[in-house]
């Protein structure tokens, strides 16, 4: 956990702090997706639905209840947890491409509701603006304060997932990824564990959405557009699926690429696509997987040299 915080603090010396604030929120979203895909092996094309629900729920709480950031966070977490619990009973019963596409369909429905179906509440394409009042030293309109708060949230989420994935629960969901039939044969209710993992991952995505609403003070349907799922999928593939550090590395590398290219190159999307292809094909197991393989090869070569001596 300390390594994650130290990495962001070092980056703050050479990277704009408002960029790192957004990076921290995105990394929480990537971590939530990695729990679902990297650890349990379920690829979803609709994860942004819960991010968007958290964003809208937090914004509506700020507008209609009180401009309290903690109230907004609670509302967003509750909304995404309730929705994912309800939809999970349907979604988790599916597998493979069906799982991915059912989630995509639900994400598209959510996008339509934000755009048109619930326009009276979401303001449709115009978006929904909100504001947050300062609580003590927590003034989110001050960039260093916002950055510090988002970094603390990221470290806490990382610590929670690290504890979860190293627990018997984490071993079980990795076993479901490898061979669900064998886990079921051992007497475990795999449906219950898959549903719990789906709800946890979706709720953490909603938590990232609440942080976005607090920092930006604005939400629009584009925040839960189905195509946005490609961002988190690429980030996980770049960093290395099934690794919490890989999710952080992938989130940082992807966001740095997007921001640096968009700032310096007019037609940056083409270069981003080329760079993503190179990263995905060159680093088949992600950057962290490549580094781990390289470290093992170097260790083996040292052992061979030692035996020769």
FENURNOR-V386924 format. One record per backbone hydrogen bond with DSSP energy under -0.5 kcal/mol. CO is the residue of the C=O (numbers start at 0). NH is the residue of the N-H. If there is no record, write none. Layout:
((CO | NH) (CO | NH))
This chain:
((0 | 4) (1 | 5) (2 | 6) (3 | 7) (4 | 8) (5 | 9) (6 | 10) (7 | 11) (9 | 12) (10 | 13) (10 | 14) (15 | 18) (15 | 19) (16 | 20) (17 | 21) (18 | 22) (19 | 23) (20 | 24) (21 | 25) (22 | 26) (23 | 27) (24 | 28) (25 | 29) (26 | 30) (27 | 31) (28 | 32) (29 | 33) (30 | 34) (31 | 35) (32 | 36) (33 | 37) (33 | 38) (34 | 39) (35 | 41) (36 | 40) (40 | 42) (41 | 43) (45 | 48) (46 | 49) (46 | 50) (47 | 51) (48 | 52) (49 | 53) (50 | 54) (51 | 55) (52 | 56) (53 | 57) (54 | 58) (55 | 59) (56 | 60) (57 | 61) (58 | 62) (59 | 63) (60 | 64) (60 | 65) (65 | 67) (66 | 68) (66 | 132) (67 | 71) (68 | 72) (69 | 73) (70 | 74) (71 | 75) (72 | 76) (73 | 77) (74 | 78) (75 | 79) (76 | 80) (77 | 81) (78 | 82) (79 | 83) (80 | 84) (81 | 85) (82 | 86) (83 | 87) (84 | 88) (85 | 88) (86 | 89) (86 | 90) (87 | 91) (89 | 92) (90 | 93) (94 | 97) (94 | 98) (95 | 99) (96 | 100) (97 | 101) (98 | 102) (99 | 44) (99 | 103) (100 | 104) (101 | 105) (102 | 106) (103 | 107) (104 | 108) (105 | 109) (106 | 110) (107 | 111) (108 | 112) (109 | 113) (110 | 114) (111 | 115) (111 | 116) (112 | 117) (115 | 118) (117 | 120) (117 | 121) (118 | 122) (122 | 125) (123 | 126) (123 | 220) (126 | 128) (127 | 218) (133 | 135) (134 | 137) (136 | 138) (137 | 134) (137 | 139) (138 | 141) (140 | 142) (141 | 145) (142 | 146) (143 | 147) (144 | 148) (145 | 149) (146 | 150) (147 | 151) (148 | 152) (149 | 153) (150 | 154) (151 | 155) (152 | 156) (153 | 157) (154 | 158) (155 | 159) (156 | 160) (157 | 161) (158 | 162) (159 | 163) (160 | 164) (161 | 165) (162 | 166) (163 | 166) (163 | 169) (166 | 170) (167 | 171) (168 | 172) (169 | 173) (170 | 174) (171 | 175) (172 | 176) (173 | 177) (174 | 178) (175 | 179) (178 | 182) (179 | 183) (180 | 184) (181 | 185) (182 | 187) (183 | 186) (187 | 189) (188 | 192) (189 | 193) (190 | 194) (191 | 195) (192 | 196) (193 | 197) (194 | 198) (195 | 199) (196 | 200) (197 | 201) (198 | 202) (199 | 203) (200 | 204) (201 | 205) (202 | 206) (203 | 207) (204 | 208) (205 | 209) (206 | 210) (207 | 211) (208 | 212) (209 | 213) (210 | 214) (211 | 215) (212 | 216) (216 | 129) (218 | 127) (219 | 222) (220 | 223) (221 | 224) (224 | 227) (225 | 228) (226 | 229) (227 | 230) (227 | 231) (228 | 232) (229 | 233) (230 | 234) (231 | 235) (232 | 236) (233 | 237) (234 | 238) (235 | 239) (237 | 286) (238 | 287) (239 | 242) (242 | 246) (243 | 247) (244 | 248) (245 | 249) (246 | 250) (247 | 251) (248 | 252) (249 | 253) (250 | 254) (251 | 255) (252 | 256) (253 | 257) (254 | 258) (255 | 259) (256 | 260) (257 | 261) (258 | 262) (259 | 263) (260 | 264) (264 | 267) (265 | 267) (266 | 269) (266 | 270) (267 | 271) (268 | 272) (269 | 273) (270 | 274) (271 | 275) (272 | 276) (273 | 277) (274 | 278) (275 | 279) (276 | 280) (277 | 281) (278 | 282) (281 | 283) (282 | 285) (284 | 288) (285 | 289) (286 | 290) (287 | 291) (288 | 292) (289 | 293) (290 | 294) (291 | 295) (292 | 296) (293 | 297) (294 | 298) (295 | 299) (296 | 300) (297 | 301) (298 | 302) (299 | 303) (300 | 304) (301 | 305) (302 | 306) (303 | 307) (304 | 308))
